[in-house]
Amino acid sequence: MRGPSSFYSTPLLMTQLTILRYPDSRLHTVAKPVAAVDARLKLLVSDMFETMYEAAGIGLAASQVDVHERLVVIDISEKHDEPLVLINPEIIWASEETRLGEEGCLSVPGIYDGVERSIAIKVTAMDLDGQLQTLAVEGMLAVCIQHEMDHLMGKVFVEYLSPLKRNRIKTKLVKQKKDDERDGER
Ligand code: NI
């Protein structure tokens, strides 16, 4: 699925951001709280949505575009019409019940593997109006929020996998990056 959301109606002002790719060490930076919901932050949010939609993703953490602040954008809808912005999110409750589900990540292209997550969570976060909201969510949205909030702690989902699997993924992505760079020089 591609195409920008109708939520933001200023496509000419939007910028595609570069998504860091595992194993880039910057992905392991712990994000700091967002200090103010101002024009800079709103522009960053719209650029992040544009970048996420263009990459056919359902979630993107600021960490992935090398901005180390506690900010996440999510849209799990097929039509890209349910944008969700979480500023300074905190998980205040997570179900003991977990489920193993397949995950992928825009920073780990082409890799999908199982991760165990709480099936339901409660999250507090500020919205774009600077209002503190509490969300109770389950299913795919709960998984997505947990995945994106891991990014803010410098954690990429492959770190839940065995060292053997993780090393295979690392090797594959390092080779892919070299191939991409070589192709770029031609
Ligand atoms: Ni991710």
Residues whose N, C-alpha, C, O or C-beta is under 5 A from the ligand:
A	BS01	NI	G104 C105 L106
